[in-house]
Amino acid sequence: MSYIMDNPREGDRIELKTDRRLTLEQLCWSGIKPGDTVLDMGCAAGTTSRMIGELVGPGGRVVGIDASRERIEQGMAHPEQLQSIEYRQGDAYLLPAADGEFDVSWSRFLFEYLNRPREALAELIRVTRTGGTVCVSDLDGNCIWHHPCSGSLRSGLAEALRTLGDSFNPHAGKQLYTLFHEAGLRDIKVDIRPYHTIIGAISPREQAHWQLKLEGVAHALRRRGWSESKAAALVYAFSEHLRSPDTMTYSVIFTVKGVRA
Ligand SMILES: C[S@@+](CC[C@H](N)C(=O)[O-])C[C@H]1O[C@@H](n2cnc3c(N)ncnc32)[C@H](O)[C@@H]1O
């Protein structure tokens, strides 16, 4: 699998960075309700799947699908694992799910890592019942919008993006509406919010998950041929930016929902 952030600490990173309040707001906005059968595509270790489980209640069902066996096992072993959650290992382009199985198909922070988003969206539509909802959420500007941006951070980021190529799309979020429209989804709605806003020096809590994020990126770059010192220099420039009291970093989260005709 070519998921760039794949490493043994990825499930923990996602657990640490997940904002419960924002996630519940997004899930409610998607229209998930008690009794629904919901897909969580790209579920990682089930952090969001458990929140969906709370919303659908004991009369509903959640299916979490992810390519990583390791993260799925981490989800199944979670102390708050709910009876209503089932995990399946599988590929976004060939979902292990039946046609029309779900009332709501949800996916967040997956499309930015997919180089064939149209095909992945077609799969989400296939497994959603007629009249059901497909909801996808992703970022615009992830890791790349900074001000003021030092020369070393700017050039390091540009080279990192070239290295990652089509394994990472930092503009996936703003492309979702058009994808949904072209795929023939109806009643499309878009929610846009600021995300990853770090104004001035980063807080210790945010620092902890950004450190894991930057380590994950460095790991991905080393696997693609960067030397230890070159990857460390980018992490250093990025960390300096985040720690600085006179800089800011931000991105935007797009959440798009549409009804399967
Ligand atoms: C950033 S995590 C998403 C976390 C979670 N959905 C959330 O909202 O925080 C991306 C997940 O997508 C999975 N993934 C990436 N490419 C995939 C593919 N082609 N098929 C299935 N899962 C994939 C990765 O294994 C990873 O667990």
The ligand as an SDF file (V2000), in Angstrom:
LIG
                    3D

 27 29  0  0  0  0  0  0  0  0999 V2000
   -5.3260   10.0640    7.9080 C   0  0  0  0  0  0  0  0  0  0  0  0
   -5.9970    8.4750    8.1010 S   0  0  0  0  0  0  0  0  0  0  0  0
   -7.7390    8.8160    8.2810 C   0  0  0  0  0  0  0  0  0  0  0  0
   -8.1670    8.9080    9.6910 C   0  0  0  0  0  0  0  0  0  0  0  0
   -9.6330    9.1200    9.9950 C   0  0  0  0  0  0  0  0  0  0  0  0
  -10.5290    8.8090    8.8990 N   0  0  0  0  0  0  0  0  0  0  0  0
   -9.8940   10.5030   10.5230 C   0  0  0  0  0  0  0  0  0  0  0  0
  -10.8960   11.1170   10.1950 O   0  0  0  0  0  0  0  0  0  0  0  0
   -9.0640   10.9920   11.3190 O   0  0  0  0  0  0  0  0  0  0  0  0
   -6.0100    7.7730    6.4890 C   0  0  0  0  0  0  0  0  0  0  0  0
   -6.3280    6.2890    6.5350 C   0  0  0  0  0  0  0  0  0  0  0  0
   -6.6320    5.8890    5.1960 O   0  0  0  0  0  0  0  0  0  0  0  0
   -6.0820    4.6120    4.9650 C   0  0  0  0  0  0  0  0  0  0  0  0
   -5.8700    4.4600    3.5210 N   0  0  0  0  0  0  0  0  0  0  0  0
   -5.0320    5.1610    2.7320 C   0  0  0  0  0  0  0  0  0  0  0  0
   -5.1290    4.7520    1.4590 N   0  0  0  0  0  0  0  0  0  0  0  0
   -6.0610    3.7690    1.4390 C   0  0  0  0  0  0  0  0  0  0  0  0
   -6.6310    2.9500    0.4180 C   0  0  0  0  0  0  0  0  0  0  0  0
   -6.2510    3.0720   -0.8600 N   0  0  0  0  0  0  0  0  0  0  0  0
   -7.5670    2.0510    0.7590 N   0  0  0  0  0  0  0  0  0  0  0  0
   -7.9590    1.9200    2.0530 C   0  0  0  0  0  0  0  0  0  0  0  0
   -7.4690    2.6580    3.0620 N   0  0  0  0  0  0  0  0  0  0  0  0
   -6.5300    3.5770    2.7610 C   0  0  0  0  0  0  0  0  0  0  0  0
   -4.7900    4.5900    5.7540 C   0  0  0  0  0  0  0  0  0  0  0  0
   -4.3960    3.2680    6.0690 O   0  0  0  0  0  0  0  0  0  0  0  0
   -5.1490    5.4300    6.9780 C   0  0  0  0  0  0  0  0  0  0  0  0
   -5.4860    4.6320    8.0810 O   0  0  0  0  0  0  0  0  0  0  0  0
  1  2  1  0
  2  3  1  0
  2 10  1  0
  3  4  1  0
  4  5  1  0
  5  6  1  0
  5  7  1  0
  7  8  2  0
  7  9  1  0
 10 11  1  0
 11 12  1  0
 11 26  1  0
 12 13  1  0
 13 14  1  0
 13 24  1  0
 14 15  1  0
 14 23  1  0
 15 16  2  0
 16 17  1  0
 17 18  1  0
 17 23  2  0
 18 19  1  0
 18 20  2  0
 20 21  1  0
 21 22  2  0
 22 23  1  0
 24 25  1  0
 24 26  1  0
 26 27  1  0
M  CHG  2   2   1   9  -1
M  END
$$$$
